[in-house]
């Protein structure tokens, strides 16, 4: 995976203008985006296009090249995240309409006190997020978040924020996610040690940014569970799948992708076993297999006819069409920022800072994350900058640098991050509400992660 990621990583982009002009372009583009959405109520899809054009124009880039960058970003995002969202929506709708989601809800609500529900959701988010990309984990968790919130009569913020914290922490701190793996490779860090320390960092940060922060976020933005994942049969089918079958089906794509991660580490490349694990563990293939299996476990086994299954799958797609377009446009905006060379300018500016190496690593990742909206781009770029700095450092220190970069890579997700729009649209929030909940949660996750890393630096 590391070799493949390195091969896929683009060469550094040459800036098209001076650093001051590029920073101004980025700020202006974000300002246009925010003002268009909040003040003039422009649809986010159009606002993202206008913001991208603004960035390119002020940066002095040829406008046709700007359009090309935006189109490339949209295409890359939709071809990846968009397809996964569609498959995940089908899977989620089958889970809901079969009564399987109700089965999970009954079990979670029945075995968790009202006080423990946010903690349970945080644990589920962390477990699901361990082997999975954030977007895939969110798609799989959305039916559970909505239905648990509805059954327990809780705000989706009180339960969704802890689950998101678990997902995001795994994405930023723990291999086999591509960002941490790339940083480990570039800095020659010890994989096992970094994995262990990453889990140690993730646990307290999830607690602070998840259940603890959710108490405050729920007061600021009390959003009741909507009807996105309401079952058309109200979960009252004569035959509901058992909890064991439901859990096994839900965990199937997790197991498949975890198998791929295991193969990347423990199975020799080029072997038949490695090829099989790589194929079935590819997120697209794993979700496709999960949908096919769910057709039988959630569909046929519960008494659905072929027409019923077809209707469920068809009804899953229209509600998420707008989400896919907005997320795709967010990817286009991010690509425009990257292709102007803004990330490289920010990296060059902070590279020679005299601050602690852990803080420098965190700041570099923060700057690139805020500029580009991509946690993976922030991690890979920051790790590349820190390569020479960490030479000769002890193994434990290098692992902590990797984790400091991971903490910085999740800082303040905002309007140039596809994840921001994914959360906003799924949860039915306004831009302001998304900033008050998701963006602040990400910032708390980032800052608390840095604090834990600095604390570990005292003893490692």
Rosetta blueprint (number, residue, H / E / L):
1 X L
2 X H
3 X H
4 X H
5 X H
6 X H
7 X H
8 X H
9 X L
10 X L
11 X L
12 X L
13 X L
14 X L
15 X L
16 X L
17 X L
18 X L
19 X H
20 X H
21 X H
22 X H
23 X H
24 X H
25 X H
26 X H
27 X H
28 X H
29 X H
30 X H
31 X H
32 X H
33 X H
34 X H
35 X H
36 X H
37 X H
38 X H
39 X L
40 X L
41 X L
42 X L
43 X L
44 X H
45 X H
46 X H
47 X H
48 X H
49 X H
50 X H
51 X H
52 X H
53 X H
54 X H
55 X H
56 X H
57 X H
58 X H
59 X H
60 X L
61 X L
62 X L
63 X H
64 X H
65 X H
66 X H
67 X H
68 X H
69 X H
70 X H
71 X H
72 X H
73 X H
74 X H
75 X H
76 X H
77 X H
78 X H
79 X H
80 X H
81 X H
82 X H
83 X H
84 X H
85 X H
86 X H
87 X H
88 X H
89 X H
90 X H
91 X H
92 X H
93 X H
94 X H
95 X H
96 X H
97 X H
98 X L
99 X L
100 X H
101 X H
102 X H
103 X H
104 X H
105 X H
106 X H
107 X H
108 X H
109 X H
110 X H
111 X H
112 X L
113 X L
114 X L
115 X L
116 X L
117 X H
118 X H
119 X H
120 X H
121 X H
122 X H
123 X H
124 X H
125 X H
126 X H
127 X H
128 X H
129 X H
130 X H
131 X H
132 X L
133 X L
134 X H
135 X H
136 X H
137 X H
138 X H
139 X H
140 X H
141 X H
142 X H
143 X H
144 X H
145 X H
146 X H
147 X H
148 X H
149 X H
150 X H
151 X H
152 X H
153 X L
154 X L
155 X E
156 X H
157 X H
158 X H
159 X H
160 X H
161 X H
162 X H
163 X H
164 X H
165 X H
166 X H
167 X H
168 X H
169 X H
170 X H
171 X H
172 X H
173 X H
174 X L
175 X L
176 X L
177 X L
178 X H
179 X H
180 X H
181 X H
182 X H
183 X H
184 X H
185 X H
186 X H
187 X H
188 X L
189 X L
190 X L
191 X H
192 X H
193 X H
194 X H
195 X H
196 X H
197 X H
198 X H
199 X H
200 X H
201 X H
202 X H
203 X H
204 X H
205 X H
206 X H
207 X H
208 X H
209 X H
210 X H
211 X H
212 X H
213 X H
214 X H
215 X H
216 X H
217 X H
218 X H
219 X H
220 X H
221 X L
222 X L
223 X L
224 X E
225 X L
226 X L
227 X L
228 X L
229 X L
230 X L
231 X L
232 X L
233 X L
234 X L
235 X L
236 X L
237 X L
238 X L
239 X L
240 X L
241 X L
242 X L
243 X H
244 X H
245 X H
246 X H
247 X H
248 X H
249 X H
250 X H
251 X H
252 X H
253 X H
254 X H
255 X H
256 X H
257 X H
258 X H
259 X H
260 X H
261 X H
262 X H
263 X H
264 X H
265 X H
266 X H
267 X L
268 X L
269 X L
270 X L
271 X L
272 X H
273 X H
274 X H
275 X H
276 X H
277 X H
278 X H
279 X H
280 X H
281 X H
282 X L
283 X H
284 X H
285 X H
286 X H
287 X H
288 X H
289 X H
290 X H
291 X H
292 X H
293 X H
294 X H
295 X H
296 X H
297 X H
298 X H
299 X H
300 X H
301 X H
302 X H
303 X L
304 X L
305 X L
306 X H
307 X H
308 X H
309 X H
310 X H
311 X H
312 X H
313 X H
314 X H
315 X H
316 X H
317 X H
318 X H
319 X L
320 X L
321 X H
322 X H
323 X H
324 X H
325 X H
326 X H
327 X H
328 X H
329 X H
330 X H
331 X H
332 X H
333 X H
334 X H
335 X H
336 X H
337 X H
338 X H
339 X H
340 X L
341 X L
342 X H
343 X H
344 X H
345 X H
346 X H
347 X H
348 X H
349 X H
350 X H
351 X L
352 X L
353 X L
354 X L
355 X L
356 X L
357 X H
358 X H
359 X H
360 X H
361 X H
362 X H
363 X H
364 X H
365 X H
366 X H
367 X H
368 X H
369 X H
370 X H
371 X H
372 X H
373 X L
374 X L
375 X H
376 X H
377 X H
378 X H
379 X H
380 X H
381 X H
382 X H
383 X H
384 X H
385 X H
386 X H
387 X L
388 X L
389 X L
390 X L
391 X L
392 X L
393 X L
394 X L
395 X H
396 X H
397 X H
398 X H
399 X H
400 X H
401 X H
402 X H
403 X H
404 X H
405 X H
406 X H
407 X H
408 X H
409 X H
410 X L
411 X L
412 X L
413 X L
414 X L
415 X L
416 X L
417 X L
418 X H
419 X H
420 X H
421 X H
422 X H
423 X H
424 X H
425 X H
426 X H
427 X H
428 X L
429 X L
430 X L
431 X H
432 X H
433 X H
434 X H
435 X H
436 X H
437 X H
438 X H
439 X H
440 X H
441 X H
442 X H
443 X H
444 X H
445 X H
446 X H
447 X H
448 X H
449 X H
450 X H
451 X H
452 X H
453 X H
454 X H
455 X H
456 X H
457 X H
458 X H
459 X H
460 X L
